[in-house]
Amino acid sequence: MSEKHADKLLHVQNGVIRHLLYSKVDEKDLINRYRTVVKREVKHDLKAAFERLDKQKLVEIIAISPEITESDIETCFEENRYSRRPNFRLFMLRPHDPQVNSASFISGHKNDAGVTKMNELLKPVIYPKDNVFGLIAIDQTVVNHETLEIALQYQERYNYISPETEQSEFIYELKFGFLWINFDQRFVSISIPTESLVGIISRTIQVAFNCFVSPVNITKNIVDSVFSKEFMKRTTLNNPDPASGKPSKITLVDSDLGNKVGQLTEFDGYDSPSSVYQEAIDEDGDFFSTLGVNNDKGKIYLTRQLKASEMRRWGIWRIEQIMNYINSVHDNGEIDEKFESFGLDVDPDLVTFTTTNDERKVILEVIKAVVTCKVKKIESFKLHDLNVHKIVTSLKKHTIARFYPYCESCDHYTDINCNHCGNTDLLTISVKKGQAPKVVCSFCYTELQQDNVRCLMDHKVRIDSWYDGAMINPKSALVELTEKIISKYFPDVAFSHEEESFYLQNNVVHYSSRIASKVMFKVRELEQFKSVWDRRITPKPREELHEVLSLITEKCSYHSVDACQACQHEKSVRCIMKPFVTFTDHKLHPHHGQEFGDISFTIKMLDMDDAVFVGIAKSYEKKPIKPTDKKAYEMLQQFVYKCKDTTVNVLGIVVAGELEQGFVAVLQDLAGRYRKKVVMWTYEELILAVDYAIRSYNLSVSDVIEELKADITRRKKQKPAS
């Protein structure tokens, strides 16, 4: 027996090795070989003597048993290498190419092609825990005409204190798992002893096989449909309403539990996240195991080891029962049941986007409402289980909550004036942990007084709670997440952020497909400016251009009507507006503090060749500009003014820096309400614009820097305007 085959026997149970010896070697020869290896006689019962042997001694006896071939060892290993407690994590499967089925997938992955694809992706994986590493696919097997099995192996490290040296030592154990992939039944099953590897494997499957994989939630309806209640032996019950005064968690155990659990009316309304059943494994019903079902994880498991052939027959049969139910829900089920069974709460995009369970729950309820509106062709849907406080606090990072109360005199929801500055556009609900909500004017930062709220008709508006008038608009990141989730789980419904929109009024989701909701545009989306953005700047010139951006300002030392008109035709770059002369029809003019637009030119947008663009220019800022910064206030003042200007189609922010995302969201919300579009020229875009202008004028960057430094010196010498 080779060392390789001896190693394989180390990965099967002792009882399996003993059975191999009993089935292949005569009793007389077993006694002699026992004497040879153990150096003592079998005193009474041969089987009792063998049961006392450790694995190493059993393998040594196999090594001197010529009756046992390497083929026998291979078969023994293949049948028994998997976990002594096999578990199956279930995932829904959808190919990106709808033409792919099991036959075409298996045919296209012959000769271990599936193993090769997975290993190309697994090789560079960084593991979250340092005790597990080296996950690879080792072989593949066609289990039946629909299902491909890919075997996996990895190493797990165990630390211990050596009794001889009392020093920390460690050993490695080679472990095995496998996955099943079935395109016809639309499932992936992952069976691996170490839970932390499940996510790595599922993500690898998605990339390797060009498909979407999402965890299954085994709902109560699935459990009741697939598993016979009469065989239930244990169940765990959770109370979804801790305020009810009832116990939060109960575990019930009884040999006849299935026939009794329905009579326990005191636990009506409890959820059952996990249950245990007695399960017949063989077709004749003579071979039993304990079967566990973990609903939230989409996991079923057995408490005894099975041969691989038994596990394949039973496992695929059970999984297909579960998936038949889930697939019927997917094709014909109600929206609530789909959301419950698809396991959306553990979707990786949602988990990455959120930090709390409350966020995930509220976002999923909003997405469900959007899907419901689309499927049922309605314009609004009320979130009955969520109050406005819960919605606003849970979504405060991802939305802008405007104060938009109901005026009884006007008999409708209405805008109100800021008591201090008279602004009507920027009154937002501010929520901080541990504090009462308040309404603050984002324009002048004055807090609104609850007893002095007046609508635009000067009616006094009664306010019982600041939450009574919440107009909640999603930020672009939440809209993009909504589009991504709907396209993954509801491809037939779909959602396009460019053609559809939604918002919340209190706890009612309003959906619209009539108005394109895209407000913010990147410069790279506009073909008109391709000559500017379709270029690459290498690191060294980029460093020099950074210095230009850090020096350039809204006006130079020469600024005047005559000087700006002359500069229009000069080959120079002395202010932040000048680069735009080289690729637009912008006309330079003196910059002053009272103006409401620094840059103006025509732009090809909104099906117009001459849409009017007005940009608000600000000089270099090292840190992102926050809504509370002075520079942000100045920009906001100009922005609001231009939003109300009916001659302006597109607004621009031109700043040699970046804007904090919360400030961007405020600008986007304002522009959307006034049906304006916004094009952002921030640090990256201005680097390209300045570079384009310098090249157009055939200047050197060093000359521009020198001129800008000289201009700073001139400005310092000039007396400030009176």
VOKEVO-331909 format. One record per residue: x negated, y, z of N, C-alpha, C in turn. Coordinates in steps of 0.1 Angstrom, whole numbers, plus 5000, padded with zeros to 4 digits. Each point is the difference from the previous one (the first is absolute). Layout:
N
XYZXYZXYZ ...
This chain:
722
499149885000500950125000499150125000 500350104991499250124999500350095012 499150105002500250105010501250084998 500350034987501250084996501249935004 500149874998501249935004500149985015 498949995007500049995015500650135005 499650124994500550135004501550014999 500549944989501450014997500849935011 499549895005500749935011500150085013 499150095001500050085012501350095000 500650024989501250094999501349935000 500049875004501349935001500049945015 501249975004500249965014499449865003 499749985012499449875004500949884997 501350035002501049894997500049964986 499850104991500049974985498749924997 498950035006498849924998500149865005 500649985012500349875005500949914991 501050074994500949934991499349964988 499150084995499249964988499249885003 499449995012499249885004500949885001 501150015007500949895002500549944987 500250094990500749964987499049944990 498750035003499049954990499049905005 499849985013499049925006500649895009 499649884998500549895009499650025014 500949945009499850025014498649955005 499649894995498749945004498950094997 500050064987499050094996500050135008 501250055004500150125008499449985014 500149885006499449975013498550004999 499549944989498550004998499550144998 500750084992499550144997500150095013 501049975008500250075012498849985009 499549875001498949965008498750074995 499950014986498850064994499950155003 501150074999500050145002500050045015 500949945008500250045014499049935009 499449894996499149935008500649935012 501349964999500649925010501149924994 500649905007501049914995501450065002 500949954991501450035002500549905011 500450065011500449915012501349944998 501050084997501449944999500750034987 500650124999500850044988499250084991 499949954987499250074990500550154998 501350014998500550134997499850105012 500149955012499850085012498550055000 499149914996498650045000499850114990 500649984988499850104989500650145004 501150005007500650125004499250085010 499049945006499150075010498850064993 499849974987498950054992500250144996 499050085000500150144994499849994985 500250114993500050014985498749954995 498950055006498649974995499849854999 500449925011499849865000500949934989 501250054999500949944989499450024986 499450124998499450034987498849904998 499249985010498949914999500449864997 501149955005500649874997500449994985 500750114995500450014986498749994992 498950065004498850014992499449864997 500249905009499549874999501149904996 501150064994501149914995500150014985 499449914993500050014985501449984994 500949945008501449994995500650134997 499650105007500650144998499150084990 500650024989499350074989500150155002 499250074992500050155000501450054995 500649924990501350034996501049995011 499949905009500949995011499950125009 498750055002499850115009500650134994 499850024986500650114993501550005002 500649884998501549995002500450045014 499349945009500350035015499950155003 499050064995499850155002501150084993 500349974988501050074993501349995006 500449895006501349985006500150065013 498850035007500150035014499250135004 499550074990499150115003500750125006 501350024998500750125004500450005014 500450115005500350025015500949905006 499649975012500949905007501350065004 500250134998501350065002500350094988 500449944989500150074987501150115001 499650124995500950115000500150064986 501150064997500350054986500550145001 499250104996500450144999500650024986 501350055000500750014987500050144994 499850014987500050134993500949984988 500750114997500650014987499050034989 500249954988499150024989500750054988 499450104994500550054987498950044991 499949944988498950034991500350144994 498950074997500150134993500549984986 499649894994500549964987501249915002 501250044997501249925002500149874992 499149994990500049884992499349885006 499250035011499249895006500949915008 499949874998500749905009499049905005 500449905007499149905006499249934989 500749964990499349924989498950084993 500350124997499050094993498850035010 500450025013498950035010499149895002 500549885002499249885002499249974987 500650014989499349984987498850094998 500250135005499050104998498950005011 500149915010499149995010499449865002 499849934989499449875001498550015003 499449885003498550005003499650095011 500750015011499750085011499950154997 500850044990499950154997500650085011 501049955007500650075012499050015011 499249905002498950015010499050104997 499650014987499050094995500550155002 501350024996500550145001500050045015 500549915009500050045014498750035006 499049924997498750015005499350134996 500350044988499450134995500450115009 501349995005500550115009499749985015 499849875004499749975014498650035004 499149994990498550015003499750135007 500550124995499650125007500850045012 500949915005501050045010499250035013 500450105007499550035014501049965010 499749925009501049945010500250095012 501250025004500350085012499449955013 499849875001499449945012498749934996 499050025009498749954996499949855003 501149935006499949865003500549924988 500550064989500549934989499350054987 499549914991499450054988499949894990 499650034988499849904990501249944994 501150074999501249944994499849984985 500349884995499949974986501149904996 500350004987500949904995499049884995 500449885003499149894997500549904989 501349994998500549924989501550034999 500649954989501450024998500649874995 501349985003500749884997501450044995 500549934989501450024996500849915008 500850055009500849925010501249944992 500750084993501149954991500050094988 500949994991500050074988500250155002 500450045012500250155003499050065009 499349925008499250055011498549974999 499250115001498649985000499550025014 499149915005499450015013498650044999 499550105007498650045000499549985015 499049915001499449975014499050115003 500050045013499150105005499149955012 498950065001499249975012499350125005 499650005013499350125006499349955012 499250085006499349975013500550095011 500149945012500450075012498949985010 499650115006499050005010500649995014 499349915009500549995014498850035009 500150095009499050045009500249925013 498849965007500149935012498750035008 500049965013498850015008499449865001 498849994996499349875000499849965015 500449885004499849955014498549985003 499249974990498649975002499250135002 500350104991499250135001500750115006 501449995002500850105005500050134991 499649984988500050114990501249994991 500350114994501250004990499549934987 500849914996499849924988501350004992 499949954987501249994992499849894990 501149954996500149904989501050044990 499949944988501050034989500849874998 501350034997500949894996500550034986 499949904992500650014986501549975001 500850094995501449985001500650004986 501249954999500749984986501450065001 500450044988501450044998500449994986 501150044996500549994986501150104997 500350024988501150084996500749934989 501350024999500949954989500550124993 500050004986500650114992500949944990 501250055000501149944991500850124994 499850024987500650114993501549974997 500449884998501449974997500950025013 499549965011500750015013499750145006 499150074995499650145004499550005015 499049915003499450015013498649975000 499350055011498649975004500149955014 499349895003499949965014498649995004 499650065011498650005004499949925013 499249905001499849925012498650015004 499750075011498650025004500050015016 499149945007500050005014499850145006 499250084993499750145006500950104994 500850065008501150094996499450134993 498950045004499450134994499649994986 500049884994499649984986501250004991 501250005005501249994992500150124991 499750125005500150124993499050014988 498849965004498949994990500449914988 500549885003500449914990501150054991 501150065007501150054992499650114991 499150095004499650114992499149954988 499249895003499249944989500949944990 501149935004500949944990500650104991 500450125006500650104991499150054989 498750025003499150054990499649894991 499749885005499549894992501049954990 501250005004501149944991501050104995 499750135001500850114994501449995004 500350005013501349985005500250095013 501350015004500350075012500449905011 499450005012500349915010500450085013 501249965005500550075012500549905011 499750035012500449905011501549985000 500449885004501449965002500450025014 501250055003500650005013501149895000 499849905008501049895001501150055009 501150054994501150065007500949895007 500950055009500949915006500949934990 500450074989500849934990499249894993 498750024998499249894994499949895009 499750025013499949905010501249925001 501250065001501349935001500349924988 499550054988500349934988499149884997 498750015004499049904997499849905011 500050045012499749915011501349965008 500149875003501149955007500050045015 501050075004500050045014500049895010 500649884996500149895010498649955004 498950034992498749955003499250115007 500650115004499350115007499749955014 498750025005499649965013499650125009 499650114993499550125008500350124992 500350115006500250134993499650115009 499550114994499750125008500950114995 500650075010501050104997499550135005 500150114991499650135004501250095000 500050095010501150105002499750124992 500750044989499750124992500450135007 500749985012500550125007499550005014 498850045003499549995014500850085010 500850104995500850085010501249935004 500349884995501249935003500049945014 498849995006499949945014499849854999 500149944989499749854998498649984999 499549875003498649974998499550034986 498750054999499550034987499649884992 499649895006499649884993500449885008 500549904993500549885006499449884991 499549895006499649884993500949895005 500749944991501049895003499449874996 499949905008499549864997501049905005 500349914990501049895004499949894989 500049885003500049894990501250004991 501150065005501250014992500450154998 499050084999500250154999500950044988 499849934989500750044988501550005002 500549905008501449995002500550095012 499150065007500450085011499850154998 499150044991499650144999501250084996 500949954992501250084995500950035011 499949935012501050025011499450115010 498850044998499450095009500350154996 501350045002500550134995499350115007 499349985012499450125006498850054992 499649924990498850054992500550044986 501350024999500450064987499350134997 499650024988499350124996498549995001 499549905006498549985001499549964987 498850044997499249954988499349875004 499849924990499249875002498850004991 498850055005498850014991499349874998 500249905008499449874998500849895006 499949884994500749895005499249874997 500349895007499349884998501049894998 499849914990500949894996499349875000 500749895001499549874997500249984985 498949964993500049994986499649864995 500849944991499749884994499050034988 498949935001498950034990500149914987 500449875003500049914989501549994994 500149954988501349994994501049915007 499549905007500949915007500450055014 499450115005500450065012499549925012 498949924998499449935011498850065007 499450114993498850065004500350155004 499850035012500550145005498850085005 500250134999499150105006500850115005 499450085009500650135004499750104990 501150084995499950104990500250145007 499150094998500250135005500350104989 500950105003500350104990499850145006 499150084994499850135005500550104989 501250065004500750074990499350124994 499550095009499350124996498849984991 499249905004498849974992500249924988 501349954998500249924988499249875001 500049945011499149895003500749885005 499749884995500549875006498749925003 500149925010498949925004500449865006 499249915000500249865006499049985011 500349925010499149985011499249874999 500149934989499249884999499350004986 498949944999499349994987500749914991 500050044987500549914990498949984989 500149894994499249974988500350114989 499050034992500350104990501249974991 500149874996501149964992501450025007 500049975013501250025007500450155002 498950075002500250155002500550064987 499449964989500550064987501449964997 500449885003501449964997500950085009 499850005013500950065009499950154999 498850064999499950145001500650074988 499849954988500550064988501549985000 500549895005501549985001500650105009 499450035011500650095010499950144995 498850044994499850134995501050034989 500249914991500950024989501450025005 500449945011501350025006500150155004 499050055007500050135005500050104988 499149984990499950094989501350004991 500649884999501350004993501050105006 500150015013500950095007499550144997 498750035002499550144998500150044986 499849914990500150044986501550034997 500949935006501450034998500450145006 499450035011500250145006499450104991 498849974995499350104990500950024988 500649904995500850014988501450055002 500649965011501450035002500450065014 499050015009500350045013500450155002 500550035012500250145004498750075003 500050134999498850085002499549985014 500850005010499549995014499349865001 500549904995499449875001498749994992 499950074989498850004993498950075008 500350125006499050075008499649915012 500949935006499749915011499149894996 500349934989499249884997498750024992 499850124995498850024992498850045008 500250025013498850035009499450134997 500850104996499550134997499250075011 500349975013499450075011498549975001 499549904993498649975000499450024987 500750074991499450034987498750085002 498949964994498750075002500050154997 500750044990500150154997500750075011 501149955005500750065011499250005013 499449895003499249995012498850105000 499450024988498950094999500550155001 501250024995500550145000500550045014 500449915009500650045012499149965012 500350055012499349975012500849945011 501450014999500849955010501249924994 500549915009501249924995501250094997 500250115007501150094998499950064986 498850044996499850064986500449894990 499549885002500349904990501549974999 500649995012501549985000500850104993 499750135003500750114994499850014985 498749994996499750004985500749894993 500049885005500749894993501550035000 500650065010501450034999500350114990 499150104998500250104990499849934986 499049924998499949934987501249914997 500549935011501249924998501250094995 500150125006501150094996499850044985 498850034996499850044986500449884991 499549885003500449884992501549985000 500650025011501549995001500750104991 499550125000500650114992499949964985 498849954996499849964986500949884996 500049905008500749884997501550024999 500550085010501550025001500450124993 499050074994500350124992500850115008 499450035012500650105009498950105002 500350125005499150115001499450025014 500749935010499550025014500349875008 499249985011500249895008499650045015 500949975009499850045014499249895007 499050045008499249915008500749995014 501049925001500849995012499249975013 499049924998499249955012498950095004 499950124993498950095003500550145003 499750065011500450145003498950094994 500350134999499250104993498750015008 500050005013498850015009499049894996 500549884999499249884996499350024987 500850054990499550024986498950105000 500350125006499150114999498749975008 500149945011498849975008499149894993 500749904995499349894993499450044987 500650094993499550044987499350134999 499650065012499550145000498750014992 499249894999498850014992500250004985 501249944996500249974986501150094994 500650095008501150084994499850155005 500850084994500250145005501550015005 500250035012501350015006500450155001 500850044990500550145000501250015009 500250125006501250025008501150064991 501149934999501050044990501449965007 500450095009501249965009501350034993 501049955006501450024995500650125007 500550094991500650125005501649984999 500650015012501549985000500750114993 499550125000500750114993499949994985 498849954995499849984986500649874995 500249905010500549874997499149924991 498750025002499049914993498650025006 499149914996498650015005499450134993 499150075007499650124995498550035004 499450094992498750055004500250115010 498950025008500150105011498850094998 500050125007498950095000499149985012 498750024998499150015012500350135007 500250005013500350125007498950115000 498849954997498950095000499650064987 499849914989499650054988501150004989 501149945003501149994990499949904989 498949925001499849894990501149895001 500449944989501049905000499549864996 498750004996499549884993499249905009 499550055010498949925007500449975015 501249985003500449975014500149855001 498949955007499949855001500149965014 500549875002500149945013498749945004 499550055011498749955006500249915011 499449884999500149905010498749965006 499850015013498749955006500449915011 499149905002500349895010500150065014 501149965006500250055014500650145001 500350064989500550145000501450004993 500850105004501350014993499750064986 500949964991499850064986500250155000 499450064990500350144998499950034985 500650124996500050044987499050124999 499149994991498950104998500050054986 499850134998499950064987498549984996 499849924989498649974995499450124994 500850114998499550124994499450095011 500750025011499450095010499849935013 500349875001499749925012500850045012 501250074998500950035011500949895002 500249975013501049905004501450055000 500949934994501450044999500749985013 500850105004500849995013501349934997 500449905008501249924998501250095001 500050105008501250085002500150124990 499150014991500050114990499749954986 500849914996499949944986501150064991 499650064989501050064991499849964986 501149974993499949964986499850124991 499949984987499750114991501250104999 501249965005501250085000500150075014 498949995008500050065013501049945010 500549884998500849935009499149945011 500450005012499249945011500349854999 499049925000500149854998499849935013 501049925004499949935013499049884998 499149995009499049905000500049925013 500449874999500049925012498649925001 499549984988498749934999499350044988 498650025000499350034988500149894990 500449885004500149894991501350014992 500950095004501350014993499950044986 498950064996499950054987498749964994 499749874997498749964995500149974985 499350074992499949974986498649944999 499949874997498749935001499549964986 499050074996499449974986498849925001 499949894993498849925000498850064994 498849985005498850054994499749904988 499150044992499749924988499549865003 499249995011499549865003501149915004 501150055007501149915003500849964988 500250104991500749974987499249894992 498750025000499249904992500049865007 500149995013500149885007501449934997 501050095000501449954996500049944986 499350064991500049954986499249875000 498949995007499249885000500849885007 500650025011500849905007501149954991 500850094994501149964992499649924988 498950054993499549934988499549865003 499549985012499449875004501149905003 501050055008501049905005501350014992 500350114994501250014992499750054986 499349924992499650054987501150034991 501249935002501150034992500750135003 499850055012500550135005499150114996 498749995004499050094997500350145005 498950095000500250145004498850084994 500350114994499050084994500050145007 498850045006500050135007500050114990 499849984987500150114990501450024996 500949905002501450014995501150005011 499649965012500949985011499550075012 500950035009499650065013501049965011 499650035012500949975012499650105011 500950035009499750075012501149965010 499850045013500949975010500650135005 501450005002500750105008500549945012 499450045011500249935013499749854998 500949915002499749854998500649954988 500250084990500649954987498950024989 499849894993499050004989500750044987 499650114994500650044987499049964989 500549944989499249954989500550084987 499050034992500450064987499149954989 500649984988499249964989500250104989 500650125003500350104990498950104998 499250025010499050105000498649945002 499150034991498649955001499450065013 499549925008499550055013498550045000 499349974989498650035000499750155001 499350045009499750145003498550034998 499249925006498550025000499449934988 499150084993499349944989498550025002 499349904996498550015000499650064987 498850075000499550064988499749894989 499649885005499749894991501249944993 501250045005501249954993500450094988 499350124998500450094990499050004989 500549964988499149984988499450134996 500750115003499550144996498650025006 499749945012498850035006499049884999 500249924990499149884999498650044998 499750104992498750054998499250045013 500850035010499550045013499749885009 501049915001499949895010499449874994 500049994987499549874994498550004999 499350035011498550005000499549955013 498849955000499449955012498850095004 499950045013498950085005499149925009 498849984996499049925008499750075013 499449925010499850055013499250135001 498950014993499150125001500750134996 500650004988500850124996501250035009 500549895006501250025009499550085013 498949975005499450075011499950154997 499550034988499850144997501450074998 501049934994501350054998500750025014 499749925009500550025014499650135006 498750044997499650135005500750114993 500349984987500850114993501350025007 500749885003501450015006499950065014 498949985007499950055014499750155000 499650054988499650155000501150084993 500849944991500950074991501250045009 500550124997501250065008501150054990 501150055006501150054992499750134992 498950075004499750124993498550035002 499550074990498550035000499950155004 498850045001499750145004500450114990 500349954987500350104990501550024998 500849935008501449984997500850144999 500550024988500950114997500749974987 500950084996500749974987499150004989 499150104999499150014988499049895001 499449975012499049905001500549864997 501349975004500649874997500249994985 500550114994500249994985498749984993 499050065004498749984994499449865002 500349955013499549865003500749894992 501250034995500849914992499149954989 499150084994499249964989498649985003 499650015013498649985003499849855003 498749964998499649865003499550005014 500949995009499650005014501149925008 499649965012501049935010499750065013 500850115004499850065012501250005010 501149944995501249995009500749874997 500849955009500649874999501150004989 500450114995501050014989499349994986 498750044999499350014987500049874992 499749885006500049884992501249984992 501250045005501249974993500150084987 499250114998500050074988499549924988 499149905003499449924990500949894994 501149975007500949894994501550035002 500350125003501450045001500150154994 501350055000500150144995500150105012 499449965012500050095011499350134998 500650115004499450134999499550045014 498850045001499450045013500650135005 500250015013500550135006499550015014 499950125005499450015014500949925010 499249945009500749935011500250095012 501250005006500250085012501049925009 500050045013500749925010501549994999 500650104993501450014999500649924988 499149954992500649934988500649875003 500849954991500649875002499749904989 498850024993499649914990498650044995 499049925000498750044996499749954986 500549894996499749954987501449974993 500150044987501249984993499749964985 500649894995499849964986501249914996 500149984987501049914996499549865000 500949905002499649865001501149924993 499549884995500949914993500649905011 501250035004500749925010501550024998 500849915006501550015000500550024986 499449934990500550004986499850144995 499150085005499750144995498650014997 499750084989498650034997499550125007 501050085006499650135006500650015014 500049895008500550015014499050095007 500550095009499250095007499449945013 498750005000499249955012499550125008 500250005013499550105009499249935011 498750035001499249945010499650095011 499949955012499650075012498649965003 499050094999498649965001499450045014 499249905006499350035012498649944999 499150065007498649974999499749875008 498749975001499549875005500449985015 500549885003500249965014499449865002 499249995010499349875003500949905005 500950045009501049905006501350014992 500849895000501450014994500850115007 500750084991500850115005501349945007 500250045012501249955008501150105000 501349965002501150105000499850115009 499349985011499850115010498950094997 499249984990498950094997500550134994 499250105002500350144994500149994985 499149934994500049994985501249934995 500549905008501249934996501250095001 500150095010501150095002500050104987 498850044996500050094989500549934987 499549884998500449924989501549985000 500549965012501549975001500850124997 499650125005500750124997500150034985 498949984993500050024985500949894994 499949885005500749894994501550015001 500550045011501450025002500550114991 499350114999500350114991500249954985 499049924996500049964986501049894998 500449925010501149914999501350064996 500250135005501250074997500050084987 498850004994499850074987500649924989 501050044993500749924990499150004987 499050094999499250004988498949905000 499849945012498949905002500549864999 499349924993500449864998499149905009 498850035000499049915007499150085009 499949955012499250075011498749925001 498950075003498749945002499350045013 499349915006499150035011498649984995 499250115000498750004994499050035012 499449905006499250025011498749915000 498950065003498749925000499949925013 500949915002500149925012501149904999 500549955011501249915000501150055009 501249964998501150035009500449885008 500250025013500549895009501349954994 500349875001501149944994501450055005 500050045012501250065006500450134993 498950084997500250134993500549984986 499449904993500449964986501449965000 500549935010501449955001500950125001 499650105008500950125002500150074986 498950024993500050074987500949924990 499849875000500849914991501550015003 500450005013501450015004500650134995 499250115002500550134996500250014985 499049954992500150014986501149914995 500249895006501149914996501450075001 500150075011501350075003500350114990 499050064995500150114990499849954985 500049874999499849934986498750054993 499050025008498750044994499149875000 499050014991499049895000498750065006 499149925004498750045007498949934993 498950074996498849944996498950055009 499349905006498950035010498750004993 499350125002498650014996499250025013 499649885006499250015012498649964997 499249965010498550004999499649924987 500549884998499649914989500350074987 501250054999500450074987499150124997 499850085011499250124998498549974996 499549905006498649964996500049984985 501049934994500049984986500350134992 500950085005500350134994498750094999 499350015011498850095001499049944990 499849875001499049944991500350034985 501349994997500550024986499750144996 500350105009499750144997498550034998 499249945009498550034999499549944986 500549884996499649954988500550084988 501350045001500650084989499250134997 499550065011499250124999498549984998 499649874999498649974998499150065011 500549995013499350055011499349895007 499150035009499449905009500750015014 500149895007500650015013499150085009 498749994999499150085009500250154998 500250044987500350154997501350045007 501049924999501350035006499950015015 499349915006499750015015499350135004 499050034992499250125003500950124999 500850014989500950114998501050015012 500649895004501050005011499350055013 498849965003499350045012499850154999 499650054989499850144998501350085002 501149944995501350075001500450005015 499749905008500350015014499250115007 498850024996499250115006500650134996 500550024988500650124996501350035008 500749905002501350025007499750045015 499049945005499750045014499650155001 499450054990499550145000501250094997 501049954994501250094997500850035012 500550125002500850035011501349944999 500749955011501349944999501050114995 501049954993501050104995500850055012 500350144999500750065011501549974999 
